[in-house]
Amino acid sequence: MAHTEDTLSGNRKKIGAASVGQFGEIFDFAVFGFSVPILATHFFHSSSPQAAILSTFTVYAVAFFARPLGGLFFGYLADRIGRVRILSITIWLMAGATAAIGFLPTYATIGIAAPILLAFCRLLQGFAMGGETSGATSYILESAPDDKRGFWVGVVWFFGHLPNAFVAIMLAVLQFAAGPEIYSDWVWRLPFILGGLIGIVGFWMRRNLEEPKEYVEAKRTSDAHQLREDRRASLRSMLYLLLIQPVQTVGSYLLLGFMYTFLVRQAGLDANAALASNAIAVFVLSMFLVVGGFMADRIGRKPVLTAGALWIACAAYPALQFASAGTFTGALVGQMLIGIGIGLYGGASFAAAVEFFPTSFRATGHAVSYQLTVAIFGGTTPLIAAWLVGYFGTPIAPGFYVIAVAIMGVVAVQFVPETRNARLRQAAGEGQATGPLKSSIATLEV
């Protein structure tokens, strides 16, 4: 009984430390995304509000292109010196960059230097996130029982997405309590400063974690020849990730990085109502990440990925129609339709994406390919969506972009291996690729 209690306590500690760290990291990213309208007024010239919004979305996207560099740097270190040490570093870097934004002078005070400093802080956020995402997911996957890997990853990513709902509610309360003028004057800075404080809590919870036994054993038994084979096999794994990730990334960042601004600017919804509806929808998304991970442990990753992508493809058009109606109910229903599909898909994809890689190269291979995909598809999604609305003159235009990506995802999923029972020590799917994909992999490995 004592051994079982110790095991349960240890499992809670691992999940809790990974979850709190993820919460803090994503909280910092979410504050920026939800603050785009207010940042546009403070850090860019006010002559053209639309240009200021697009400029702020561009700064929002800049961080995503720092993420692959951070992923390569921190992922390599995580594979060489350990998951836990790197997770402690990345949370400090993210917390510091976010708190710094809360103290930055505005365009009215220092002119063009203001957006430059904002972009620099955003780059630091992206660099830290590049190591955090893969490090935390690798850590929890390698710590989980084999039959609960999807569920454990889903729980951690539940807390990774929950900050988006928490931030939306917090901003709505602050705006209501302070009033529009005072909030715009200085209260908007408080959530950024709070992000730095949350980072301290995350570091405290992570400081005494032990490395996963899977990682320790793989490091002990891997020789130079095995490491070379793992790196070579990981080229295939990177391709698998590049195939499945865009669906989740585009859908998520449409909801997390674009919809609030869309509801306020295009749909004409009150800011507090927009924040509240987005918060509820993101909470639904977060819950379905756990459901998706649980289902992926029971029936496999590929069936859940296929179902999630089909849901997103079918829901995107009516979701944007509902959201553009300018009512709270329409905004809520539309965003929930998107959130359910993203949650199901993400619950399976977050687990499969790290399972593709062998333990000795997991953090590096996953970080580079995942962050590259997020940079290309995630960081640009709000910018592309805003441009589509303006170019076609209809608020439902972004829906067609989401549909196209989801349909391509349904096809792509069929070409990747099932990883539910994959051995973590080796790359998934060896010898399973066929047809055009097999030829592509052979070319990569030459």
Protein Blocks (a to p, Z undefined) as FASTA:
>chain_A
ZZmmmmmmmmmmmmmmmmmmmmmmmmmmmmmmmmmmmmmmmmpcfkbmmlmmmmmmmmmm
mmmmmmmmmmmmmmmmmmmnojklmmmmmmmmmmmmmmmmmmpccfklnommlmmmmmmm
mmmmmmmmmmmmmmmmmmmmmmpcfklmmmmmmmmmmmmmmmmmmmmmmmmmmmmmnopm
lmmmmmmmmmmmmmmmmmmmmmmmmmmpccdfklmmmmmmpcfklmmmmmmmmmmmmmmm
mmmmmmmmmmmmmmmmmmmmmmmmmnopafklmmmmmmmmmmmmmmmmmmmmmmmmmnoj
klmmmmmmmmmmmmmmmmmmmmmnopaklmmmmmmmmmmmmmmmmmmmmmmmmmmpcfkl
mmmmmmmmmmmmmmmmmmmmmmmmmmmmmmnopaklmmmmmmmmmmmmmmmmmmpccfkl
pcfkbcehihkagcjllmmmmmmmZZ
